[in-house]
Every structure is written in C-alpha cells, then in structure tokens.
Amino acid sequence: MSSPNPVFLATAVEIVLQAGAIQLARRASGFHVDKKGTIDLVTEVDLECERMCRAILGERFPDHDILAEELSRDPRQPSASKYRWVFDPLDGTTNYAHGLPIFCSSLALQIDGRTAVGAVYDPTRAELFTAERGAGAFLNGQRLQVSAAGELIDALLVTGFPYDVHKQTADLVTMFAAFLGRARAVRRLGSAALDLCYVAAGRFDGYWEQHLWPWDVAAGALVVTEAGGTVTGMDGSEFDPAAAHLVASNGRVHDAMLGVIAEVWQRALNRTN
C-alpha cells in the first residue's frame, strides 16, 4: 500500500485535538452520565465528540465510511467504502466520569481493510501519538521506539478488563495472576488506546486484552507496529482489529507472553475435560 494522502493524517490529528478540547471543557463545566450496561457508561461528551467527528469527515470525505463507538452499525459488517474511519470519541469513559485523568480520543483510517493512519490524543498530558503505515510513529513529533526489555521478569505489562467483567471474573483474574507471577509488574489503566501508545513509547513492554472493539485498538495498534513493536491475536494469529483480542509488545517478550496465555488456556481446558 502506498503512503496515504497527507490530508488524512492532518484530518485525524485535527479531530482528536478537537475531541480533547471538548473533553477538557466539559470536564470543567460538567456533563451528564448514562449507562449502556451494568457498569458500561456513556456521557454527553462521548456523543458530542462523535458528532463533531462525523460532521468533519462527512463534509470532507462524503464517500468514506465511519465506524464509531456510540452511533454506528454492527462493526462486524464490512465497510461500504474503500476508506473507513474508526473512531473512539472518548476512550476511558469510566475514568473520565470519575474524574481520573487517564482518557483520550482515538481515530484510525483503514484503506482496503488495513489501518493506514492513526492518531491518539491525551488532552490531560497534551500528548499526541500519530502513525502512518510505513512512515513511523511519533509522540508530539518525536519518533517513538519500543523498549529493549528482553525477559518477562524485566517487563512492565498492562491489561484491561471488559465491561462484562462480573460475568467472567475468575478467568480474567487467573490470566492476570499468571502474568503477575512472571513479570516485574502489571498495571491496569482503563484506556486501551493509551495502553497501546504506551507500549509504542516504551513505557510498557507488553499489553494483552480480550473482548475489545475495533475503535479501541485500530489506531493504537498501528502506533505500536510503526514504533517497532509486534501486535498479534492472543492466540498468536495475525492481528485483526475486529477479532476482539490482542497482544502488543516490544517484540522481544512477545513469544513469552503468548506462552503464558497458552498455558492458562490449556489449564482451563484441562479442567473442563
């Protein structure tokens, strides 16, 4: 795939920066919170950011498809266009609603099904992560490079839990415990997009999570790979944003992470047989 039109990255950056400005302004002025599920929240800010994104993209690229968290159709359906924008208007909504300053907006452009452009913006730290396929990944214009950790015992890992965590607590805790016993430490921040960008920046050495959506990971996964990292499914398969699970790492600890996951899954299988 040839280098994407530079207008695409400029548009992605413009939209995530505007989303960040909305998030900060509404955090100061106040906002209403609703529930999509037992613990799955949505705020007025999510919707305001998504409408802004759709308005800009609809005006500039009327023939492009848009997949976004709050107002979209089934993400498993194929795109109606060669171009599909994938937007998370507020990744880390629970953090945002509780006043915890770990949240962002995330926008990717897929061309013929492959992510070509990604932008993630954390407004509380004024950190803009960007990537174009084949052109590298950057934080506020400075090139990113994944960490050099080569062993799990030297690795700082991160993970996330799905919104139906109450239905599968035991399985998630078992996986968490397995990594906790192998790695230097494990964190849980509450924003998949930032987790991925932090792997790209070398702040984390690896990340795993399941029960994800394309808007959670499309942009961040590109940032990781363009920073020299590796992203696959939790089973080691080729990464697919629609597959709902992934492992992202500096590449050096990737096989070890996949090995831990395989061991946990095998033990669970043995218990059921």
Beta strands, then each sheet from edge to edge (+ up, - down):
strand 1: 33-35
strand 2: 41-43
strand 3: 65-68
strand 4: 83-91
strand 5: 104-111
strand 6: 114-122
strand 7: 127-132
strand 8: 136-139
strand 9: 142-143
strand 10: 156-159
strand 11: 185-187
strand 12: 206-210
strand 13: 230-232
strand 14: 245-249
sheet 1: 1+ 2-
sheet 2: 3+ 4+ 5- 6+ 7- 8+ 9-
sheet 3: 11+ 10+ 12+ 14- 13+
end
